[in-house]
Amino acid sequence: MRRPPFIAFEGIDGSGKSSQVRILSDRLETAGYHVHSTSEPTNYRIGSMLRRILTGKEQADEYTIAALFLADRLDHIHHPDYGMLAKLAAGEIVITDRYYYSSYAYHSQFMEMDWVIRANSLAAQALRPDLVIFLDLAAEQSMARIQANREEIEHYEKLDNLARVRENYLKAIDLEGNRDNVVTVDAFRSVEEIAADIWSYVDTLIQTSNYPQ
């Protein structure tokens, strides 16, 4: 039997990924599927260290941050208990809020994108998503949402950074999108409109994969 689908959500901060992951997970569970929702950086050992760096509680250079994201991602894939491969093997649809396109987009502000892609080839070879959903939002709209909804601004959440990250996402999708099933969804619309578009892509994926409930 084919393994369950693995779906990755991507987009700049404020694009609505977390909300859409929750909506999609709820809809799949209501339809009778077993779902494991997760995110990067994780809440596990390496991810917790990254969260301290991103919120300014610890300091690290950008290459160290990129390497820590990769280490966290590999642990996220391979850990025998909470790893995504283990969850897929247990028959759960896995949905992650961020995966390796986030590294392509965010770290390439500070280093060559080719280096980031090569480093993350370990993750791509181990587990490629069956569907990558890129929620596209302009940096100005992103910043407005962040300022309205956050008490604490993280490491990358500045207008000029977000603009570069969005451009890097588009560049990465142009370079690597032929290797993955990437769909772009306009994130400057209502939550309901976005969710409807996402469901159409996911429903098609499930139907064509013949994955049973």
C-alpha positions in Angstrom: 0.0 0.0 0.0 1.2 3.5 -0.8 2.3 5.6 2.1 0.0 8.4 3.3 0.6 11.9 1.7 3.2 14.3 3.1 2.2 18.0 2.7 4.5 21.0 3.4 3.2 24.5 3.9 5.6 27.4 3.0 5.4 31.2 3.0 6.8 34.2 4.7 5.9 35.1 8.2 2.3 36.3 8.5 1.1 34.4 5.4 -1.4 32.3 7.4 0.4 28.9 7.3 -0.4 27.9 10.9 -4.1 28.7 10.5 -4.3 26.8 7.2 -2.5 23.8 8.6 -5.1 23.7 11.4 -8.0 24.1 9.1 -6.7 21.4 6.7 -5.9 19.0 9.6 -9.4 19.4 11.0 -11.1 18.8 7.7 -9.0 15.7 7.0 -9.7 14.3 10.4 -13.5 15.0 10.0 -13.2 13.0 6.7 -11.9 10.1 8.7 -8.1 10.3 8.1 -5.4 10.1 10.7 -3.3 13.3 10.7 -0.1 14.3 12.3 0.5 18.1 12.2 3.9 19.4 13.0 6.2 22.4 12.4 9.8 23.7 12.0 11.7 24.6 13.9 10.4 21.7 16.1 9.7 21.8 19.8 12.4 19.1 20.3 16.0 19.4 21.4 17.6 21.3 18.4 14.4 23.1 17.6 14.1 24.5 21.1 17.7 25.9 20.8 16.7 27.5 17.5 13.7 29.2 19.0 15.9 30.7 21.6 18.2 32.1 18.9 15.3 33.4 16.8 13.8 35.3 19.8 17.2 36.8 20.7 17.7 34.8 23.9 20.9 33.3 22.5 23.3 34.4 19.7 24.6 32.5 16.7 26.0 33.4 13.2 23.9 32.8 10.1 25.8 29.7 9.0 25.3 28.1 12.4 21.6 28.9 12.3 21.3 27.3 8.8 23.2 24.2 10.1 21.0 24.0 13.1 17.8 24.2 11.0 19.2 21.3 8.9 20.0 19.2 12.0 16.6 19.9 13.4 15.0 18.9 10.1 17.0 15.6 9.9 15.9 14.8 13.4 12.3 15.7 12.5 12.5 13.3 9.6 14.4 10.3 11.1 13.6 10.2 14.9 12.1 6.8 15.6 9.4 8.2 17.9 8.3 11.6 16.7 10.0 11.6 13.2 7.9 12.2 10.1 8.9 8.9 8.5 7.7 7.1 11.6 4.4 8.9 11.5 3.9 8.1 7.8 4.8 4.5 8.4 2.1 4.4 11.1 -0.5 5.4 8.5 -0.8 9.1 9.3 -1.0 12.0 6.8 1.8 14.3 7.8 1.4 18.1 7.4 4.3 20.4 8.3 4.3 24.1 8.8 7.7 24.8 7.0 10.2 22.5 5.4 13.3 22.9 3.3 12.0 25.7 1.0 12.0 27.8 4.2 15.7 27.3 4.4 16.2 28.1 0.8 14.3 31.3 1.2 15.4 32.6 4.6 19.1 31.5 4.7 19.8 32.7 1.2 19.6 36.2 2.4 23.0 35.7 4.0 24.7 32.9 1.9 24.5 31.4 -1.6 21.3 29.6 -2.3 23.2 26.8 -4.0 25.0 26.1 -0.7 21.6 25.9 1.2 20.1 23.6 -1.5 23.1 21.3 -1.4 23.1 21.2 2.4 19.4 20.3 2.5 19.8 17.6 -0.2 20.1 15.2 2.8 16.6 16.1 3.8 15.2 16.1 0.2 16.7 12.7 -0.5 15.2 11.3 2.7 11.7 12.7 2.4 10.2 14.9 -0.4 6.8 16.3 0.1 4.0 15.0 -2.1 2.6 18.6 -2.1 4.2 21.9 -1.3 1.7 24.7 -0.7 3.3 28.1 -1.0 1.1 30.8 0.5 2.2 33.9 -1.3 1.9 37.3 0.4 3.6 40.7 -0.2 6.1 41.7 2.5 4.1 44.9 3.4 0.9 42.8 4.0 3.0 40.3 6.1 4.5 43.0 8.3 1.1 44.5 8.9 -0.3 41.2 10.1 2.8 40.5 12.3 2.5 43.9 14.0 -1.2 43.4 14.6 -0.9 39.9 16.0 2.5 39.5 17.7 3.9 40.8 21.0 7.4 39.7 20.1 9.1 40.2 16.7 11.5 37.4 15.7 14.9 37.4 14.1 13.8 37.5 10.4 10.6 39.6 10.9 11.7 42.9 9.4 10.2 44.5 6.2 13.4 44.4 4.1 14.1 40.8 5.3 10.6 39.6 4.4 10.8 41.2 1.0 14.1 39.4 0.3 12.6 36.1 1.7 9.6 36.3 -0.7 11.9 36.9 -3.7 14.1 34.0 -2.5 11.0 31.7 -2.3 10.1 32.6 -5.9 13.7 32.0 -7.0 13.8 28.7 -5.2 10.6 27.5 -6.7 11.9 28.4 -10.1 15.1 26.5 -9.5 13.8 23.4 -7.6 10.0 23.4 -8.1 10.3 20.9 -11.0 11.5 18.4 -8.4 8.5 18.9 -6.1 4.8 19.3 -6.6 4.6 23.0 -5.7 1.4 25.1 -5.9 1.2 28.8 -5.2 -1.9 30.1 -3.4 -2.7 33.8 -3.1 -2.6 34.5 0.6 -4.1 38.0 0.4 -7.7 36.8 0.6 -10.1 35.5 3.2 -9.2 32.5 5.3 -12.1 30.7 3.7 -11.1 31.3 0.1 -7.6 30.2 0.8 -8.7 27.1 2.6 -11.0 26.2 -0.3 -8.1 26.4 -2.8 -5.9 24.3 -0.5 -8.6 21.6 -0.1 -9.0 21.3 -3.9 -5.2 20.5 -4.2 -5.2 18.1 -1.3 -8.4 16.3 -2.3 -6.9 15.8 -5.8 -3.7 14.5 -4.3 -5.5 12.0 -2.1 -7.8 10.8 -4.9 -5.0 10.3 -7.4 -2.8 8.5 -4.8 -5.7 6.1 -3.9 -4.8 6.5 -0.3 -7.5 4.8 1.8 -9.2 6.3 4.9 
